[in-house]
Amino acid sequence: MIDLKENLVSRHTEFKENNKVNANIDSLRNEAIELFSQKGFPSRKDEEWKYTNLAPLLKADYALSAEEVELSVEELQPYLVDDIDTYKAIFVNGKFSPSLSTISSDEVEISTLAEALVNPANQEVFNTYYNKILKKSEGLVDLNTAFAQEGMFINVPKNTIVSKPVEIVNILKGAGQVTIFQPRNLVILGDNSKLELIDKYQSLGNNADLTNAVTEISVGKNADVFLYKFQNDTDEVSLIDNTFIGQQRDSRAHVFTFSFGGKIVRNNLNFYQYGENCNSVLDGITVIEGKQHVDHHTFVEHNAPNCESHELYKGIYGGKAKGVFNGKIYVHKEAQKLNAFQQNNNVLLSDGASINSKPQLEIFADDVKCSHGCTVGQLEEDSLFYMQQRGIPKKEAQAMLLYAFAADALRHVKIPQISTQVNKVIAAKLGVSLDFEI
């Protein structure tokens, strides 16, 4: 039987010999593989992984890289955001595609992680930020640090409002041996800057591939970042996504997580507020069916006074799909006059679907406004009957009610084309065609 942990540890020596960068990064990779060797993969014995079992994924003998395959512009087009100009960074089977990408810019530094790591001009930046924004490490984060070589590096200068979004699209086309991918993104926003970032994971084939992704974002003083995460994989592909965001005073960070498919999807989203008047917004929509499994784990740490965080996750589960929501807000004693809100609402469309929801508050300050809540239910039969009586077929009536249910989670979206694409995916998932938007 394959011991995936030992297999990966033993292959790291060859990997680091073939992918030398500099003394600091090489040392970081060595430390990370040692930590992974000690910790291994999380199991259901770990409280944070109680409802998500990775054991089925750990039986495969994953390759560290996939065969290179061709992807045409026509094949890519359906997975881009329509009618919007973006900087495009396209990865196919884990490899950056220069022919499909347009990342050249005079206003912001955008490059692949592989290029940025070997650029001497970036050494000081990487020493300051790379693997430093994250505070909460675990085996899978260490595994990514040990093997990461592809991904994006985005550095926004001070006082710069980036004129168009950066769109990162990760396409898996499913060729050859099953593969474990380790994408890594480092995003830095200088003071008084603004960036819109779109991060997509889309599988086209049926390989049982595993993606273990890490994104670090540093948000400078009075800076704005909007991150839109799209996850729409097939029933065989799994994704573990770790995102870490560090905020300085007066900054605003907004993350939208749209999860529409995958065998096992785990989102670890971590915010750290380090200065006064920070605002963090976490919104999510999950629509899954069959035997798909999506687990959202969020963590917001308030370290300073006069800050806010607002969190709203909506879930729609059909078939035998399983959802998990575990949201924790941690308030230090210094974080007075705080306003923190957290809500998780879910609709189960079948008797076989389920959701485990656990909102948490840990508060050590005495002058705060904090609230959390959770609801789990089914569509109201009276509402369905009312709509059917007015000539709306049951399927369309159900879809309209579900659209209305999910609408709140799109309230902070600033790009109309994003909302349009979410609408289309939800309609496709529900098997209807509706001519309105939420």
N, C-alpha and C positions, 0 to 999 in steps of 0.2 A: 504494500500500500504506500502511496506517495506521501512523504512528509514535506508539504509545500514550504513550510518555514525553513527547514534545513536545506531544501533544494535551492531556495532563493539566496540564503546566506552563503552557501558554497559557490554560487555563481557570481557573487559580487566581486570577487578578486579579479576575475577575467573582465568584468564590466569596467571596473575602475582603471584597469591597465589600458583598456581601449578608449577610455573617455576621460583622460586627464585634463584638468582645467588649470588650477593653481593651488598653492599650498593650503589656502584657507578653505576652498570648496572641497578639495580632496580630503582634508581633515574632517570637515563637516560630514561628508559621506561616510567616512570610516566610523565616526561616532554614532551616526544614525543606524548603520547596519548592526553595530554592537547593541544598541538599545532595542532594535527590532528582534535581535537574537534572544534578548532577555525577556521581552514582553510577548512576542509572537502576535498572532491574530486574536482579536477579542472573541470571547465566547459568551454564551447566555448566562454563565456564572457571574459575569460582570453586570452590575446593576444597570449601567447605561446601555447594555445590549440585551437586556432581558427578553425583549419581544422580537428581536431580529437575529436569526440563526444563520451565520455564515458558513456553517459546516458543509452544506451542499456545494459551495463554491470552492472549497479547499481540497477537493478530490482530484482536480484537473492538474495536468502537467503543463503549466502555461509557458509559452515562449515569451521572451523579453521584448521581442519586436516582431512585427507582422510583415508578410510579403507586401511589396509595393504594388499597388493596383492603380489603374487609370480611372479617373472620374471626370466626366465631361461637364461642360458648363450647363448643358441641358439637364443632366442628372442632379446637379447641385442646386439649380434655381429654385425648386419647390421648398427648399429648406432655408432660404434666405428671407429676411424680412422684406416684403414687397414695398415698392414705391418709396424707397428711402435710400439716400446716399450714405454709405458707411465706409470706414476703413475696414477691409476684409482680411481676416487671417484664417485660412482654410487648412485643416489638417485631415488627411485621409489615411486611415489605419495608423494613426499616430505620427505620420510624417507631414511636415510642412510642405504645402504645394505652392511654389512661387508663381506658377502659371495661373492659378485660380485666385491668388491673393493680390490685394492692393493696399500695402501698408506704408508706402512712402509718404512722408509728411514733413512740412517745414515748421509746424506749430507744436508738435509733440513727438517725443522719441518713442517709436514703436519698432520692436525687433523681436525675433524669436529668442527664446531663452538660450538656445544653443549658441547663437551669435553673441548675445549679451554676456554670457559667462566667460567667454574667451577674450572679450574686449577689455584691454587694460584700463581704458577710460572709465569703466563701470565698476572697478574693483572696490573703490571706497563706498559706492552706493550699496553694493552687495554686502559688504562687511557691516554696513549700518542696518540694512533692512532684511536681507534674505535669511529666512528661518528665525527672524527676530520678532516679527509681528505676532506670530502665534505664541500663546502662553501655555495652552493646554495640549500637551503632546500625548500621543498614544502610538501603539504599534504600527498602525496603518499610515500615520503621518511620517513616522520614522522611515518606513519602507519607501515612501515616495521620495523623501529627502535623499535616501541612499541611491536611488536609481534614476531620479529625474534628470532629463536632459532636453526634453522638448516642452514647448509651451510658449507663453508670451511674456515679454518685458515691456511695460508701458510706464513712461516717466513724464508726467505733466509738469512743466515749469510753473513757477509762481506766477500769479496774476494772469493765468491763461484759461480761457473758456474754449475747450476743444469744439470746433465748429460742427463736427458730425460724430455720430457714435462709432465706437470700435466694435466690430462684430467678429467674434471668434466662433468658428463652426468646426466641431469635431465629428467627422463622418467615419463610421465603421462599416466596411463593405464585406467583411466576413470571408476572407480568403485564407486557406491553409490552416495551420495549427491554431488552436485557441491561444489567445495572447492576453497578458496582463499589461495594460498601458498605465504610465505614470506621468500624466501631464502636470506641469507646474507653472503657475502664473504669478508674477510679481508686479503689482501696480502701485505707483507712488504718485500722490497728488500734492503738489506744492501748495503753499498758503494762497488763499483767494482764487483757487482754480476750480474747474468743473469738468467732469467726464461722465459720459453715458457709455456703458459697456454691456454688450449682449454676448452671453456665453451659452452655446448650444451643444447638446449631445444628441446625435441622431444615428441610429443603426439602420442599415439597409439589408443586411444579411442575417443568417440564422446561427452564426458562430456563437458559442457560449463564452464570449470574451468578457473580461473584467477590467473596468477602468477605475483606478485609484487616484483621484485628482486632488490637488491642493492649490488654493489661491490665497495669496496674502495681499491685503490692500492697506496702505497707509494713507490716511486722510489728514491733510495739513489744516492749519488754523483757517477757519471761515471758508473751507472748501466743501464742494458738493460732489458726491458720487451716486450714480444710479446704476445698479447692476440688475440685469434681467437674465434669469437663468431658465433655459428651456431644456427639459429632459423628456425625450420621446423615443425610447428604445424598444426593441422587440422583446418577446417573452423569454428569450434565451440570454439576453445580455444584461449584465449587472453593472451598477455604478455606485461608487462610494465617493462622495464629494465633501471635502473639508474646506471651508472658507473662513478666514480670520481677518477681521477688520479692526484696526486701531484708529481711534478718532482723537484729534486734538481739539482745543476749545473752539466753540462757535461753529463746529463742522456739522454737516448733515450727511447721513449715509442711508440709502434706501436700497433694499434688496427684495426682488420679486422672484419667487421660486415657483415655476410652473412644471409640475410633474405629471406626465401623461403616459408613462409606460416603462417597463423594465422588469426583469425577473425579480431582482432585489435592488432597490434604490435606497441609499442612506445619505441624508443631507445633514451634516454637522455645520451649523452656522453660528459663529462666535463673534460677538461685538465687545470691544473694550473702550469705554469712554474715559479719557484721561484729563479732560478740561471742562470748565463750566460751559453751560449753554449748548451742549451737544444734543443732537436729535438723531435717533435711530428708528428706522421704519422697516419692519419685516412683514411682508405680505406673501401669501402662498395660495395656490389653487392646485388640488390634486384630483385627477379623474382617472381611475384605473378600473380594470375588470379582470375576468379570468382568475388566474392564480398569482397575479402580480402583487408585489409587496413594496410599499413606500414608507420610509421611516424618516420623520423630521425631528431632529434634535437641535434646539436653539438655546443659546446662552447669551445673556446681556449682562455685562458687569458695569455697574455704575460706581465710579470712583470719585466723582466731583459733584458739587451742588448745582441746582438750577438746570437740570438736564431732563430730557424726555426720551421715552421709548414707546413705540406703538406696534403691536404685533397682532395680526389677524390671519389665520389659516382656515381655509375652507376645503373640505374633502367630500368627494362623491365616489362611492365604492359599489361596484356591481360584481356579479358572479361570486367567486370565492376570494375576492381580493382582500388584502389585509393592509390596514394603515396603522401607523404609530405617530403620535405627537407627544414630545416631551420638551416643554419649554420652561427654562429656568431664568428668573430675574434675580440677580444678586446685588444687593444695595449695601455698600460700605457705610460706616457710621459718618463719614465725612460728606456723604451724598445727600445733604438736606434739601428740602424744597424740590423734591423730585416728583415727576408725573410719569408713571409707568402703567401701561395697559397691555393685557394679553388675553386673546380670545381664540378658541378653537371650536369650530362648528362643523358637523359632519352629517351626511345623509347616506343611509344604507339602502341600496336599491334591491337587495335580495337577502334572503335568510342566511345565505352562506357567507356574506361579507361581514367584516368586523373591523373595529377600530379600538386601539388602546390609547387613551389620552391622559396625560399627566401634566397639567400646568403647575408650576412651582414658583413660590416667592420666598426668598431668604432676605430679610430686612433687618439691618442693624442701625438704621437711622430712625428718628422719632418724628420728623416733620416731613412726611411724604404722602403722596396719593398714589396708591398701587391697587390694581384690581386684576383678577383673572377669572376665566370661566370656560366652560366646555358644554357643548350640547351634542347629543347623538340621537337621531331619529329617522323617520321615513317621511316620504311625501304625504301630505294630507289628502286623504281620499275625497273629502268634501270639495277641496279646491279643484282636483282633477275632474270630479263629476260636474262641477259648476262650469268649467271650461268646455267640457264635452257637450254639455247641454246647449252651448252657443256655437256648435258646429266645428270645434277644433278637435281633430283626431287625438286619441289618447297619447300616442307617441310624441306628437308635437306639443301637446299640453304639458306632458311630463318634462320635455326639454325646456319649455318656456319657464316653468317653475324652477328648474335647476339653474337656468341662466340667471334668473332673479336672485337665487340663493347665492351664487358665486360673485355677483356684481360688486359687492363691497370690497373684495380683495383686489380690485382693479382701480380703486379710487385715486391712488397716488401715481398711476402710470402717466408719464409725460409725453410718450411717443404714441400717437393714435394708431400707427401701423402695428405696434405691439399688441394693442387691444384687439385689433382686427384679426391678427394671426391667432391669438388665444381663442377668439370666438370660433374661428374655422376649425381649430383642433377639437374644441369641445363639441361642436356640431358633428364632426366626423366620429368622435367617440360615442356620441349618443345616437348616431345613425339617422340624423335629420338634416334638413336644409332650411335654415331660417333667415329671413331677410332683415334682421335687426341686430344691433350690437348691445352688449352689456356695458 
